[in-house]
């Protein structure tokens, strides 16, 4: 019976002590901690805390219990700072990017993925290899160009509307730093 009384005295808000170890908490974790501390101190109830945080009262109770047991560490999600089991090592990602830059620059990403899988034994899907390359700031040579509408006037004063495709600076022909390919032109007669 005395153990239960001692346990209850540890859980009460007046005997609750904060951890002095500095932890890096995100903005949302700080807010959760602040609101749950208000619950522990009796300033607000669990329903009000749940509304403030946008979570259920059951989650508030669980967080409260973890803060009482572990202090500030209890607010941090258990999966934080853990990699998922299906992630690839950074070495694989950098190897794929270096291989593309050195030996296969300009080749289609799908073909490159097939080559990586067959010849180099990379056990990653085409989409994963594509994500490695995008993360390495490598753009596909088969990317779509942005379309832009350009309005100008010819010698007779007619309005000319052109739809142009604008590529980035890696291309050969430049027009103000960008390759421009005119695909369609519309000439509107000047109103008199």
N, C-alpha and C positions, 0 to 999 in steps of 0.2 A: 504494500500500500504506500509506503514511503517513497519507493522508486517512482511510482506514478506521480506523486506530488512533486518530486524533484524534476521529473520530465516536464510536467506542466509549467513549472517555474522557469525552465530553460526556454520554453516556447513563447512565453509571454513577451509582449512588446517592450516592457520596461527593462527586462534582462537581456534583450537582444543587443548584440554587439556587432559592429561592422568590421569587416576585414580591412586591415590597413594596407594590404598589398595592392599596388596600382595595377589595374587591368585595363586593356584597351577595349572599350565597349563601343559599339556602333551607336548611331543616333537613336535608332528604334530600341536598342537594348537599354540605353540610358533612360528613355521614356518609360519602358516597362518597369525598370528598377525603381524609378521615382514614384510611379503610381502604386506599385505593389508595396512599397515602403509606407505609403499613405494608408493602405489597407492594414498593414501590420500595426501601425501606430493608432489605428482606430479613427482616422480622419474621414475616411470614406468606406463604403461597404463593397463587397465583391461585385455586386451588380453594376454599381457606378464605375468601378475599375474596368469591368468587362466592356462597358460602353465606351469608355475613354480609349481603350486599347484596341477595340474592334475584335475581341476574342470572346470565348464563352466563359461563364463563371467557373466551370470545371478547370479550364486552362489557368485561370487566375489562382484557383486553389492549389494547383500543381506547382505553379511558379512560386507562390508564397511558401509552400512547403520546402521547395528546393533552396530558396533564399535563406530560410531559417536554418536549414541543415548545412548549407555550403557557403553562405554569404554571397558576395557579388558573383562568384563563379557559377552559382546556380542559375543565373539569368542567361548565361551563354548557352546556345544550342549545342547539344552533344555532338552533332555532325560537323560543327564548324572546324575548319582547318584540316579536314580529312578529305583525301581524294576518293572519288568513286572507284569501285573495283574495276570498272571497264575503261579507265583512262589509259592512254599510251604515254610512255616516257617522253620527256622533252628531247632525248637523244634521237628518237625515231623521227620526231617532227623536224628537228634541225637537219638530220641526215637527208630527209626527203627534199627539203628546201634547197640544200646545197647541191644535191644531185640534179635537181631541175635547173638551177642556175648555171651549173658548170657544163652539163652534158646534153640537156634536153630543152634548152631555152627555145621558146617558140612553138613547141609541140602542144597539141591539144591535151587538156587535163585528163580526159577519159583515157586516151591512149597512153599517157604517162602513167596513170594509175595501173593500167594493165601491165605495162612494162615493169613497174615496181613490184607488183605481185608475182609475176612470172620469173623475172631475171634476178631480182634482188631479195626476194623472199619476204617482202613486207606484208604482214598479215593484217592489212587494214582495207576497208572497203573503199570504193571510188569516192564516195562522199566524204569519208574521213580524210583521205589524201587531199581532196579538194579543200577541206577545212584547214589542213596543215599549210597548204600553199597560200590560202587567203590570210591566215594568221601571220605568215611570213612576208606579207605585203607583196605577193606575186599575183598579178592579174592574168586572167585567161586571155590568150591571143584571140579567142573567138568571142570575146565579150560584145555586147550590143552597144552601139554608139548612141549618145544622147541626141535627140532631135531638137532643133531649135528653129524658130520662125524668125526670119530676118526681113525687115521691110526697108526698101530703098526706092529711089526714083531714077529713071533712065534720062537720056538727053532730052526727050520730048516732054518730060514732066509727068510721064505715066508712073503710077505706083506699081512697084514690082515686089511681090511677096515670094520669098524663097524659103523652102524647107530644107535645112542643111543638117547633116549628121556631123557631130563634133566628136573627134577622138582626142585622147590625151596626148601629152608631149612625147611619148615614146615612138610615135610614128614618123614617117620619112618627110612628107611634104608639110610645110608649116604655113599657117596664115595667122598672124598675131599669136604665135606660140602653139597653135593647134592645127591639126589637119582638118580641112573642111572639104566635104564632098557634097556638091549640089545635086539633089535628087529630083526635085520638082520646082518649076517656076510658074507663077501665075502673074500675068500682066493685066492690070486694071487700067482702063482708059481714064484719063483725067476728066472729071466732070466740067462741063462748060457752062 
